Amino acid sequence: MDPRTAPRGGLADWLAREIRSAIADGRLATGSRLPATRTLADELRVSRGVVTEAYRRLGEDGHVAGRRRGGTVVLAVPHRPAPAPAPPPEAPAARHLFTAPPGPDVFEALRAAPARVDLTPGRPDLAAFPRTAWLRAERAALADLSPAAFGYGDPRGAPALREAVARWLSRNRGINAGPDDVMIVNGTAQALRLLVDVLRAEGVDRVAVEDPGSLGVRQHLHPLPTPPVPVDAQGVRVDALRAEGAAAVLLTPAHQFPTGVVLGGERRRALMEWAREGGLIIEDDYDAEHRYDRPAVPALRAQLPEHVCYTGSVSKLLAPALRIGWLLAPRAYRPALVDARRLADLGSAALPQASLARLMESGDLERHLRLIRGHHRRRRDAMIAGIRTHLPGATVHGAAAGLHLTLTWPHEADTDAAGGTAADADTALATAALRSGIKVHPLSWHTQRPHPPGLVLGYAAVPPAPLTEALAELGRLARAQNIRGLREGPGDRR
Amino acid sequence: MDPRTAPRGGLADWLAREIRSAIADGRLATGSRLPATRTLADELRVSRGVVTEAYRRLGEDGHVAGRRRGGTVVLAVPHRPAPAPAPPPEAPAARHLFTAPPGPDVFEALRAAPARVDLTPGRPDLAAFPRTAWLRAERAALADLSPAAFGYGDPRGAPALREAVARWLSRNRGINAGPDDVMIVNGTAQALRLLVDVLRAEGVDRVAVEDPGSLGVRQHLHPLPTPPVPVDAQGVRVDALRAEGAAAVLLTPAHQFPTGVVLGGERRRALMEWAREGGLIIEDDYDAEHRYDRPAVPALRAQLPEHVCYTGSVSKLLAPALRIGWLLAPRAYRPALVDARRLADLGSAALPQASLARLMESGDLERHLRLIRGHHRRRRDAMIAGIRTHLPGATVHGAAAGLHLTLTWPHEADTDAAGGTAADADTALATAALRSGIKVHPLSWHTQRPHPPGLVLGYAAVPPAPLTEALAELGRLARAQNIRGLREGPGDRR
């Protein structure tokens, strides 16, 4: 390694890149220790800060980990996927994924498609999963659990976790609840499933949803119809909700998916009135802990405990693969929800519940959240910079919080996209992106009514370098498809 | 401790009892190390074998654990529950639990009732849960999983676990299956739930069940009716199944619940014919790994892959609280089952799946099974001895395998039990038992048609000493209720 080959001003970047490539081609073996920062700095004749910064970046993208006494160690699995074999242009996923309306297995099909950079929304920084803290919590839980705790448990969840979640929600979401108000579920997906079962049995025949609004959520409300209610800059339009006449609505008030709008004060009051008159709100608080500019607005549940079914999970705090979430329902619904849960699978597994309770109570989860919030903010900044450079015409929505942003552009019927609707335009770009090894969601997946074309881009799980690279590629594709609205325009209007 | 106070011939017993009481009253602190066997033997002037045997018994009932280099250490939680406050005679659970037909929450109500000895069936030796091996497997899994594995996964389960389960079933159950045939589920309860969803959508209007047969299983088939088909000494009566006319039947062929009958060869052939003519068999292979006398008969699934939905779990191998099971369905049902699973909760958690796969592939699970099979056999023997002594009239069923046995007695309408039906007789004894701090299932919970009174008694989770004590108490209660059929009779007719 010769720092004289480094570009000016980018020594840390250069050093991180060099080490990454040494790991990739095996010169630095898994488990081996990097030199102490002082030693390497002396050797390369750079300042120690350069080495520290390079190690920090390598840590952030999962190539190395700091071990307290063990120095900095090369990890088995670098975060960045091995440069995938460029998918053949005729790979089935790339060919069919975006041409038909998305079916129930569309997210699995997209996951299965090969790609270099995965910008699908909904995942936090997974390389930062606190493996050591989790194992520590599990060891303590295993030492502590009584034999009876390995038997069948309470379908509402383990008391220790329900207590920890109640405290977490009080600290972070302004919700005043006790363990009896909390039901542990296998993620928000199961919470919605149980609610659908119970609401259908009560005669609810549809659940209104925001538009734009999450495709995944609409799928989970199956078989109930999900009439769309428009979202504007203040959030869901309560007048339109009233006009629709549905008895229940699913909302994402703290950071609307996918637009990022925060529900305005006037709308909050109107919604509360609607609920007090008998409407039921399902509040999907999917990423409220990830606000960058100021604390998130309190949950609707905090003000309307008897009119809101509140659901959240650790999917965006820790990892979707944990499949742990919670549901706080009005008292009237609880017996039926417990019956539905017992019938579904008898309840959640004991060990992960005990471990998560410890992680929450020890402060480890709060520390982890602070850490990834820093990662996410830097990644968001890299994505916005990439958009400004490579897609200067795009309008960016919802970048003040969360794990994703949405960009839109004015629809022009005369682009190269076949057909000519807005949905044709964004699925055409998503198709081309997937062919180039970049996964994105077309905004049209998440809309039911006419809407400008757009992309929903997750940045939280991808380090800055591949993020920037992916944006450059999206810019090239937009030029190739002759999308004027992305090339030129008013820029970031968020 | 003075071995001269020990009863003749029972030195190991005496020593184990002395140490137990030293742990109970705090003279031996949690985490402290027991003396080396040689040291203690010298000190007490007994043979070293006596000390080794005493330590083995303490290990078996969860008071101590052997640590490779750390000697034998006192555990935090002795297996035997602290002598619970004697439940007041008017404790709500004891009063109402057995008087009405069992509702959907009956098992939770029974779990919540205080008791000294829990003889409810369905749990293996939970004190023996391989905590160290599990933590080792989890550590290895955490070190190995890629960041992407912490995201959303395959609703059919993690490939590594599906592979491990396929191999496990091939080794242990004669089933020839690959990973694509296996779907991981959150326990058998979820497998039944998914099947009910799919079968109802296909127009199946009821699922025939064995009688006697598991109450819990019938509850999980809700809302489908579960017409009873009688079980005799050869297993389910296929002629009666044909006469019933249901399109599907749920069976426990390897060790019928609760009678323990093994499906006979003639019946197997008749069932296969019924299935080939279009019948669907749901095979609940709930405890086939726990055969004491000879290897279990192969699963029906081994011979009829396209007519059997096979389900099993680790609930009886490791612990119900893991909530991990599997479902092997005929190809025709798989797409609908995957859709149902995605809708239910998107799939199982990644970490426990990865850990279990390692436990299966490393041989740790096989070793654990050998260990607990020994425990279970000794506990079964203690239970049978207790029955012979204290309930000499009882007929014992199904003691050659599994985690429970069933005892019945001839019905006499003139016992002290109010009413006078067989169900009144066994629920009266179960009620009295619970008041005395002993939990049992009345056989009538697990029957739909007239049947002699009986009890279903789990022995696997309870060490020999409290087992014997509980049987003595049941004997006293049977005498108090003047149940002639338990006091005198033909003895063990299994």
Boltz contact constraints between the chains, C-beta under 6 A:
constraints:
  - contact:
      token1: [A, 62]
      token2: [B, 147]
      max_distance: 6.0
  - contact:
      token1: [A, 77]
      token2: [B, 146]
      max_distance: 6.0
  - contact:
      token1: [A, 79]
      token2: [B, 147]
      max_distance: 6.0
  - contact:
      token1: [A, 104]
      token2: [B, 339]
      max_distance: 6.0
  - contact:
      token1: [A, 123]
      token2: [B, 151]
      max_distance: 6.0
  - contact:
      token1: [A, 126]
      token2: [B, 147]
      max_distance: 6.0
  - contact:
      token1: [A, 126]
      token2: [B, 150]
      max_distance: 6.0
  - contact:
      token1: [A, 126]
      token2: [B, 151]
      max_distance: 6.0
  - contact:
      token1: [A, 127]
      token2: [B, 147]
      max_distance: 6.0
  - contact:
      token1: [A, 129]
      token2: [B, 150]
      max_distance: 6.0
  - contact:
      token1: [A, 131]
      token2: [B, 142]
      max_distance: 6.0
  - contact:
      token1: [A, 135]
      token2: [B, 139]
      max_distance: 6.0
  - contact:
      token1: [A, 135]
      token2: [B, 142]
      max_distance: 6.0
  - contact:
      token1: [A, 138]
      token2: [B, 138]
      max_distance: 6.0
  - contact:
      token1: [A, 139]
      token2: [B, 135]
      max_distance: 6.0
  - contact:
      token1: [A, 142]
      token2: [B, 131]
      max_distance: 6.0
  - contact:
      token1: [A, 142]
      token2: [B, 135]
      max_distance: 6.0
  - contact:
      token1: [A, 146]
      token2: [B, 77]
      max_distance: 6.0
  - contact:
      token1: [A, 147]
      token2: [B, 62]
      max_distance: 6.0
  - contact:
      token1: [A, 147]
      token2: [B, 79]
      max_distance: 6.0
  - contact:
      token1: [A, 147]
      token2: [B, 126]
      max_distance: 6.0
  - contact:
      token1: [A, 147]
      token2: [B, 127]
      max_distance: 6.0
  - contact:
      token1: [A, 150]
      token2: [B, 126]
      max_distance: 6.0
  - contact:
      token1: [A, 150]
      token2: [B, 129]
      max_distance: 6.0
  - contact:
      token1: [A, 150]
      token2: [B, 319]
      max_distance: 6.0
  - contact:
      token1: [A, 150]
      token2: [B, 321]
      max_distance: 6.0
  - contact:
      token1: [A, 151]
      token2: [B, 123]
      max_distance: 6.0
  - contact:
      token1: [A, 151]
      token2: [B, 126]
      max_distance: 6.0
  - contact:
      token1: [A, 151]
      token2: [B, 320]
      max_distance: 6.0
  - contact:
      token1: [A, 152]
      token2: [B, 320]
      max_distance: 6.0
  - contact:
      token1: [A, 153]
      token2: [B, 321]
      max_distance: 6.0
  - contact:
      token1: [A, 186]
      token2: [B, 345]
      max_distance: 6.0
  - contact:
      token1: [A, 189]
      token2: [B, 345]
      max_distance: 6.0
  - contact:
      token1: [A, 189]
      token2: [B, 346]
      max_distance: 6.0
  - contact:
      token1: [A, 190]
      token2: [B, 345]
      max_distance: 6.0
  - contact:
      token1: [A, 193]
      token2: [B, 344]
      max_distance: 6.0
  - contact:
      token1: [A, 319]
      token2: [B, 150]
      max_distance: 6.0
  - contact:
      token1: [A, 320]
      token2: [B, 151]
      max_distance: 6.0
  - contact:
      token1: [A, 320]
      token2: [B, 152]
      max_distance: 6.0
  - contact:
      token1: [A, 321]
      token2: [B, 150]
      max_distance: 6.0
  - contact:
      token1: [A, 321]
      token2: [B, 153]
      max_distance: 6.0
  - contact:
      token1: [A, 321]
      token2: [B, 350]
      max_distance: 6.0
  - contact:
      token1: [A, 322]
      token2: [B, 349]
      max_distance: 6.0
  - contact:
      token1: [A, 323]
      token2: [B, 349]
      max_distance: 6.0
  - contact:
      token1: [A, 339]
      token2: [B, 104]
      max_distance: 6.0
  - contact:
      token1: [A, 344]
      token2: [B, 193]
      max_distance: 6.0
  - contact:
      token1: [A, 345]
      token2: [B, 186]
      max_distance: 6.0
  - contact:
      token1: [A, 345]
      token2: [B, 187]
      max_distance: 6.0
  - contact:
      token1: [A, 345]
      token2: [B, 189]
      max_distance: 6.0
  - contact:
      token1: [A, 345]
      token2: [B, 190]
      max_distance: 6.0
  - contact:
      token1: [A, 346]
      token2: [B, 189]
      max_distance: 6.0
  - contact:
      token1: [A, 349]
      token2: [B, 322]
      max_distance: 6.0
  - contact:
      token1: [A, 349]
      token2: [B, 323]
      max_distance: 6.0
  - contact:
      token1: [A, 350]
      token2: [B, 321]
      max_distance: 6.0
